Amino acid sequence: MIIVMQRHAPKEDIERVINEIEKNEGLKPMPLYGTERTVIAVIGDERKLDEHHVRSLPSVANVMAVLQPYKLASRETKHESTVIKVKNATIGGKEIALMIGPCAVETEEQTRLCAQAAKKVGAKILRGGAFKPRTNPYAFEGLKEDGLKILRAIGDEFDMAVVTEVMDLRTIDMVHKYTDIFQIGTRNMQNFDLLKEIGKSNKPVLLKRGMSSTIKEFLLAAEYILANGNHEVILCERGIRTFEPDTRNTLALDTVPLIKELSHLPIIVDPSHATGKKRLVAPMSKAAIAAGADGLMIDIHPNPKEALCDGDQALLPEELFVMMEEVKKIAEAVGRSI
């Protein structure tokens, strides 16, 4: 159930509705504040709530059932698109958010060269992995806290926000110390204990789609974070596993307009991990922006042949510069900016 307040409803009327909900054991009010209108989602067994009484409360415009199982992530609950601000970056507005950097932090010099190139094309968010979940147990698994320290120092040096992956409950506090945006990777999209705990944090969360998940499962994973109090969730389409062997994954770009239709949450696209081939990153980046994506996550490396992780998909800085000139034209054509 959602309770739609009248436009510019007084704060005391909103608080009164919240108090009425809290009187019912097992019900939890989740207010979603818009620029003009507040919507209060009711989590729990809604039958405990006297709908007629709620409708009679001051400034209540409407009381409605939410048909989708993802109550808080649904466009039914919040018609206005969510815009998330992190430092000087905006995700979900007119501006295309760029999250660019190395797949894995290897050295301070490598990370600095990546940040330099990312900054030059207008990126305001530095991406980089300090913890790397790998299919092969003998592959490079990241520098861990040393990598986080490098990422934070370089991010501060270039005045960029930092996004990096948190892999489990044990490392939340450590990653929290160094990052501006938590990333939940594809393998952890349905790690529900991790999602719940991250939902209690005060930092935005970048949630990557599970490699074999449906859109419904993707949005329900986001719901775990939202339901635990963190409303700043950024979705990321990074390709799904199919029978196709010539790309790492299949980039399902129809996800972008579908998510826009079903949810108010911003969605970005990661064409690097989706394709696994750097020659496909530019065309898929342009297609993603044309499809309505709110941002891009791009892997770069100063020497991809020597990269310790995913070198095949990493662009050289000069290749990034050429690609972004083309991407800017697509952004302008669809009324967006970089």
Helices and strands as residue ranges (DSSP letters): E 2-5, H 11-22, E 28-33, E 38-43, G 46-48, H 51-55, E 60-64, E 84-86, E 89-91, E 97-101, H 108-120, E 125-127, H 145-157, E 161-165, G 169-171, H 172-178, E 181-184, G 186-188, H 192-199, E 205-208, H 215-227, E 233-237, H 255-262, E 267-269, H 271-275, H 278-291, E 295-299, G 304-306, G 311-313, H 317-333
